[in-house]
Amino acid sequence: MTLLSAKNLTGGYGNTKIIFNCSIKVDKGQIAVVVGPNGAGKSTAMKAIFGLINLFDGSIYFKGEDITSMPPEKRVICGMAMVPQVKNIFPSLTVQENLEIGAYLRNDDYTDSLNEIFDLFPILKQKRKQIAGELSGGQRQQLALGRAIITQPKLLLLDEPTAGVSPKVMDDLFKQIIEIRDKGIGIIIVEQNARKALEVADIGYVLVNGRNKYTGSGNDLLNNPEVRIAFLGG
């Protein structure tokens, strides 16, 4: 089932175009990864999907509905959640308060959801009363993920989720992202570590100069000689 289909997106900031005829699709319970060199337009494409930049052309359908002109706050209500690379937690609040803020749109008892997050990220349960600003970089990313998950999204957008973390923490985060995917949530990841990201990708998109250069399964792209030489170090 196609969850999100973004077709031929051309957009950017002000009158400056950053992405050109860019297309990204993700199905329910699927991980789509967007990789490419610095300045390729990866984060811009994600912001376009979430409604944060100007679109000059293209269309975005989510759960079969045209949301091209829908503001970001309504996309959240429809079932989208985005975790930006930076400033993705409230550092002066406790871990639990951060998660509770994530549940502000819910009118039901979210205790079960909170417990599921603590099962997925045990360190957050251990540190639930700790000020979030005191967490390590990897723990902050887990908290940001947890706060997004508690909104019960159908689609999760992750911008550089492993930026600045150790290889061990990176491995753990990708394992947890796979667990989230296995719950039936569609996930789009923008990631600098192309090799690691493509290893977990159901489908991958390589952007170059704001345009789709290569598209295929994660495994196909990992074994594509041109992709390997240009983006994976050979």
LONUZA-652425 format. One record per residue: x, y, z of N, C-alpha, C in turn. Coordinates in steps of 0.1 Angstrom, whole numbers, padded with zeros to 4 digits, always signed. Atoms other than C-alpha are relative to their C-alpha. Layout:
REM LONUZA-652425
XYZXYZXYZ...
END
This chain:
REM LONUZA-652425
+0008-0012+0000+0000+0000+0000+0009+0012+0000-0008-0012+0001+0015+0033-0011-0005+0010+0011+0004-0009-0011+0015+0055+0020+0002+0015-0004-0003-0013+0005+0032+0086+0005+0006+0000-0013-0006-0001+0013+0039+0096-0030+0002+0015-0003-0004-0014+0003+0058+0128-0037+0005+0000-0015-0003+0001+0014+0060+0134-0075+0005+0013-0006-0005-0012+0008+0082+0158-0095+0000+0013+0008-0001-0012-0009+0088+0182-0066+0011+0009-0005-0009-0010+0002+0105+0214-0075-0002+0011+0010+0002-0009-0011+0111+0237-0046+0013+0005+0006-0012-0005-0007+0134+0256-0023-0004+0011+0010+0002-0010-0010+0137+0287-0002-0001+0014-0007+0002-0012+0007+0123+0320-0014-0002-0003-0014+0000+0003+0014+0128+0321-0051+0011-0009-0005-0011+0009+0003+0158+0298-0050-0005-0014+0000+0004+0014+0001+0151+0263-0063+0012-0009+0004-0011+0009-0004+0171+0235-0046-0003-0014-0005+0003+0013+0006+0153+0204-0058-0008+0001-0012+0006-0001+0013+0141+0197-0093-0006-0013-0004+0007+0013+0005+0115+0171-0104+0003-0012+0009-0004+0010-0009+0123+0151-0073-0012-0009+0004+0011+0009-0004+0102+0120-0066+0004-0010+0010-0002+0010-0011+0100+0099-0034-0013-0007+0003+0012+0007-0004+0076+0072-0025+0004-0010+0011-0002+0010-0011+0072+0050+0006-0013-0006+0003+0012+0008-0004+0048+0023+0015-0001-0002+0015+0003+0003-0014+0033+0013+0048+0010-0011+0004-0009+0010-0005+0059-0006+0069+0013-0001-0009-0011+0000+0009+0087+0004+0046+0010+0011+0004-0010-0010-0003+0120+0023+0051+0005+0005-0014-0006-0006+0012+0129+0047+0023+0012+0009+0004-0012-0007-0004+0164+0062+0025+0004+0010-0012-0004-0010+0010+0175+0094+0007+0015+0004+0004-0014-0003-0002+0213+0098+0003+0005+0008-0012-0007-0008+0011+0237+0118-0018+0010+0009+0006-0010-0009-0005+0265+0143-0015-0005+0012+0008+0004-0012-0006+0264+0174+0006-0005+0010-0010+0006-0009+0010+0242+0200-0010-0008-0006-0010+0008+0006+0011+0223+0175-0030-0015+0003+0001+0015-0003-0002+0189+0186-0016-0007-0010+0008+0007+0011-0008+0182+0157+0007-0009+0005+0011+0008-0006-0011+0170+0177+0037-0011+0009-0006+0010-0009+0006+0152+0201+0014-0012-0009-0005+0011+0009+0005+0132+0172-0002-0008-0005+0012+0008+0004-0012+0122+0160+0033-0009+0012+0005+0008-0011-0005+0111+0195+0043-0011+0003-0010+0011-0002+0010+0091+0197+0011-0012-0009+0003+0010+0010-0003+0073+0165+0020-0008+0004+0013+0006-0004-0013+0065+0180+0055-0007+0014-0002+0007-0013+0002+0053+0213+0040+0008+0012+0005-0008-0011-0006+0082+0235+0053+0007+0009-0010-0006-0009+0010+0094+0250+0020-0009+0003-0011+0009-0003+0012+0080+0266-0011+0001-0010-0011+0001+0009+0011+0069+0243-0038-0004+0007-0012+0004-0007+0013+0069+0256-0074-0007-0010-0009+0007+0009+0008+0057+0224-0089+0001-0014+0007+0000+0013-0006+0049+0188-0081-0013-0003+0009+0012+0004-0008+0023+0169-0060+0005-0009+0011-0003+0009-0012+0023+0151-0026-0013-0006+0004+0012+0008-0004-0003+0124-0018+0004-0008+0012-0002+0008-0013-0005+0109+0017-0013-0007+0003+0011+0009-0002-0028+0080+0023-0011+0003-0010+0009-0003+0011-0044+0088-0010-0006+0014-0001+0006-0014+0000-0052+0124-0002+0011+0010-0005-0009-0011+0005-0036+0154-0020+0002+0010+0011-0003-0009-0011-0018+0173+0007+0011+0011-0004-0010-0009+0006+0004+0194-0016+0000+0014+0007+0002-0014-0006-0010+0227-0001-0003+0000+0015+0003+0001-0014-0016+0214+0034+0011+0005+0009-0010-0005-0009+0002+0233+0062+0006-0012+0009-0006+0011-0008+0026+0212+0084-0008-0005+0012+0008+0004-0012+0004+0213+0115-0011-0010-0003+0011+0009+0004-0024+0196+0096+0006-0013-0005-0006+0013+0004+0000+0170+0082+0003-0008+0012-0002+0007-0013+0008+0161+0118-0013-0007+0004+0013+0006-0004-0029+0156+0125-0004-0011-0009+0003+0011+0010-0031+0134+0094+0008-0012+0002-0008+0012-0003-0004+0111+0107+0014+0001-0004-0014-0002+0003+0030+0126+0098+0007+0005+0012-0008-0005-0010+0058+0132+0122+0014+0002-0005-0013-0002+0005+0092+0147+0116+0010+0003+0011-0011-0003-0010+0124+0146+0137+0011+0007-0007-0011-0007+0006+0148+0173+0126+0013-0004+0005-0013+0004-0004+0185+0169+0129+0004+0007+0013-0004-0007-0012+0190+0196+0155-0013+0007+0007+0011-0006-0008+0168+0213+0182-0013-0009-0001+0011+0009+0001+0146+0182+0183-0005-0005+0014+0006+0002-0013+0140+0181+0221-0001+0013+0007+0000-0012-0009+0132+0205+0249+0010-0003+0011-0011+0003-0010+0165+0205+0269-0003+0004+0014+0002-0004-0014+0151+0222+0300-0011-0008+0007+0010+0009-0006+0123+0196+0305+0006-0014+0002-0004+0013-0003+0126+0161+0318-0003-0009-0012+0003+0010+0011+0126+0130+0295-0014-0002-0001+0014+0003+0000+0091+0122+0305-0008+0012-0004+0007-0011+0005+0079+0157+0300+0001+0002-0015-0001+0000+0015+0093+0157+0265-0009-0009-0007+0009+0009+0006+0074+0126+0257-0015+0004+0002+0014-0004-0003+0042+0139+0273-0004+0012-0010+0002-0010+0009+0045+0170+0251-0004-0006-0014+0002+0007+0013+0046+0147+0221-0014-0005-0001+0013+0005+0000+0012+0134+0231-0011+0010+0001+0010-0011-0002-0005+0168+0232-0012-0001-0009+0012+0001+0009-0028+0160+0203-0009-0012+0003+0007+0012-0003-0040+0128+0218-0010+0003+0012+0011-0002-0010-0073+0127+0238-0002-0013+0008+0002+0013-0006-0068+0091+0250+0011-0002+0011-0010+0004-0010-0048+0074+0277+0012-0006-0008-0011+0004+0008-0013+0071+0262+0010-0007+0008-0009+0008-0008+0002+0050+0290+0006-0011-0007-0006+0011+0007+0006+0020+0268+0010+0004-0010-0010-0006+0009+0024+0041+0242+0012+0003+0006-0012-0004-0008+0047+0054+0268+0008-0012+0004-0007+0013-0004+0055+0019+0280+0007-0006-0012-0006+0006+0012+0062+0008+0244+0013+0008-0004-0012-0008+0002+0086+0037+0240+0012-0004+0010-0010+0004-0010+0104+0027+0272+0005-0014-0003-0005+0013+0004+0106-0009+0260+0009+0001-0012-0009-0002+0012+0121+0003+0227+0013+0007+0004-0012-0008-0004+0145+0027+0244+0001-0001+0016-0001+0002-0014+0152+0013+0279+0007+0012+0008-0007-0011-0007+0176+0042+0287-0009+0011+0003+0009-0011-0003+0148+0066+0285-0009-0002+0013+0007+0003-0012+0129+0048+0312+0009+0002+0012-0010-0002-0011+0160+0048+0334+0002+0015+0003-0003-0014-0002+0164+0085+0329-0013+0009-0002+0013-0007+0003+0127+0095+0327-0001+0013+0008+0001-0012-0008+0131+0121+0355+0012+0010-0002-0012-0008+0002+0164+0135+0342-0003+0011-0010+0001-0011+0010+0166+0169+0324+0006-0005-0013-0004+0006+0013+0168+0161+0287+0013+0006-0005-0012-0006+0004+0196+0186+0282+0013-0007+0005-0012+0007-0006+0219+0163+0303+0003-0013-0008-0002+0012+0007+0215+0134+0279+0011+0000-0010-0010+0001+0011+0242+0122+0255-0007+0002-0013+0005-0002+0013+0238+0128+0218-0009-0011-0005+0008+0011+0004+0225+0093+0211-0013-0001+0008+0012+0000-0008+0201+0095+0240-0010+0011-0004+0009-0011+0005+0187+0128+0227-0007-0005-0012+0006+0005+0012+0181+0111+0194-0011-0010+0003+0011+0010-0004+0162+0083+0211-0012+0007+0005+0011-0007-0006+0141+0108+0230-0008+0007-0011+0007-0006+0011+0133+0127+0198-0008-0010-0008+0008+0010+0007+0123+0095+0181-0012-0004+0009+0011+0004-0009+0102+0085+0212-0011+0011-0001+0010-0011+0000+0084+0119+0212-0008+0000-0013+0007+0001+0012+0076+0115+0175-0009-0013-0001+0008+0012+0001+0063+0079+0179-0012+0001+0009+0011+0000-0009+0040+0088+0208-0012+0008-0007+0011-0006+0007+0020+0109+0183-0008-0010-0009+0006+0011+0008+0011+0075+0166+0000+0003-0015-0001-0004+0014+0023+0085+0132-0001-0012-0010+0000+0010+0011+0017+0066+0100+0013+0001-0008-0012-0003+0007+0048+0082+0085+0009+0008+0008-0010-0006-0009+0080+0091+0103+0011+0005-0010-0011-0007+0008+0105+0116+0087+0012+0002+0009-0012-0001-0008+0140+0114+0101+0011+0007-0008-0010-0008+0007+0166+0140+0091+0013-0002+0008-0014+0003-0005+0202+0127+0098-0001-0005+0015+0002+0005-0014+0191+0106+0129+0013-0005+0007-0012+0005-0007+0227+0093+0135+0011+0010-0001-0011-0010+0001+0246+0126+0130+0007+0002+0014-0008-0003-0012+0274+0130+0156+0000-0011+0010+0000+0011-0010+0269+0096+0174+0011-0010-0004-0011+0010+0002+0294+0068+0178-0005-0011-0008+0004+0012+0009+0294+0037+0155-0009-0009+0008+0008+0009-0008+0279+0016+0184-0014+0006+0001+0013-0006-0002+0251+0041+0190-0007+0000-0014+0006+0001+0014+0245+0043+0152-0006-0013-0003+0005+0013+0002+0241+0006+0150-0013-0002+0008+0012+0002-0008+0216+0006+0179-0012+0008-0005+0011-0008+0005+0196+0035+0164-0006-0006-0012+0005+0006+0012+0193+0017+0131-0009-0013+0003+0008+0012-0005+0181-0015+0149-0013+0005+0005+0012-0005-0005+0155+0006+0167-0009+0005-0011+0008-0005+0011+0144+0022+0135-0007-0011-0008+0005+0012+0006+0139-0012+0120-0012-0006+0008+0011+0005-0009+0117-0022+0150-0012+0009-0002+0011-0009+0002+0096+0009+0144-0006-0003-0013+0005+0004+0013+0093+0000+0107-0009-0013+0001+0007+0013-0001+0081-0035+0117-0013+0001+0007+0013-0003-0006+0052-0019+0136-0010+0005-0011+0009-0004+0011+0038-0009+0102+0001+0015-0003-0002-0015+0003+0051+0027+0102+0009+0002-0012-0009-0004+0011+0065+0041+0070+0010+0010+0005-0011-0008-0005+0098+0058+0075+0008+0005-0012-0009-0006+0010+0118+0082+0053+0012+0006+0008-0012-0004-0007+0154+0087+0064+0009+0008-0010-0011-0007+0007+0178+0114+0051+0013-0003+0008-0012+0004-0007+0213+0102+0060+0013+0002-0007-0013-0002+0006+0249+0111+0054+0008-0013-0002-0007+0013+0001+0262+0076+0061-0008-0009-0010+0007+0007+0010+0250+0062+0028+0000-0015+0001-0001+0014-0001+0263+0027+0032-0008-0006+0011+0008+0005-0011+0248+0021+0066-0015+0001-0002+0014-0002+0002+0215+0036+0056-0006-0009-0011+0005+0009+0011+0212+0016+0024-0001-0015+0005+0001+0014-0005+0218-0016+0044-0014-0003+0006+0013+0003-0006+0184-0011+0061-0011+0005-0009+0010-0006+0009+0166+0005+0032-0008-0011-0008+0008+0008+0009+0137-0012+0015+0001+0006-0014-0002-0007+0013+0140+0015-0012+0009+0012+0003-0009-0010-0002+0167+0040-0017+0000+0010-0012-0001-0010+0010+0170+0073-0035+0013+0008+0001-0013-0007+0000+0203+0089-0045-0003+0013-0007+0002-0013+0006+0200+0127-0051+0013+0006-0003-0012-0007+0004+0226+0147-0070-0005+0013-0006+0004-0014+0005+0222+0185-0075-0015+0001+0000+0014-0002-0002+0186+0183-0063-0009-0009-0009+0007+0008+0009+0176+0156-0088+0002-0015+0003-0001+0015-0001+0169+0118-0087+0011-0005-0009-0011+0005+0008+0201+0102-0099-0002-0016-0001+0002+0015+0000+0195+0065-0089-0011-0003+0010+0011+0005-0009+0165+0047-0074+0000-0015-0001+0001+0014+0000+0163+0011-0063+0000-0006+0014-0001+0005-0013+0163-0013-0034+0013+0003+0006-0012-0003-0007+0189-0007-0008+0011-0010-0005-0010+0010+0005+0207-0039-0019+0005+0003-0014-0004-0003+0013+0206-0030-0055+0009+0012-0001-0008-0012+0001+0221+0004-0049+0014-0002+0006-0013+0003-0006+0248-0010-0026+0009-0008-0010-0008+0008+0010+0258-0033-0055+0001+0006-0014-0001-0007+0012+0255-0007-0082+0014+0006-0001-0014-0005+0000+0291+0000-0094+0001+0015-0001-0001-0015+0000+0284+0036-0102-0003+0006+0013+0003-0005-0014+0268+0042-0068+0012-0002+0009-0011+0004-0009+0296+0024-0051+0012+0009-0002-0011-0008+0003+0323+0044-0068-0002+0015+0004+0003-0014-0002+0306+0078-0065-0003+0004+0014+0006-0004-0013+0290+0076-0031+0004-0009+0012-0003+0009-0011+0303+0046-0011+0014-0003+0001-0014+0002-0002+0340+0048-0015+0005-0012-0008-0005+0011+0009+0343+0021-0042-0005-0014+0004
END
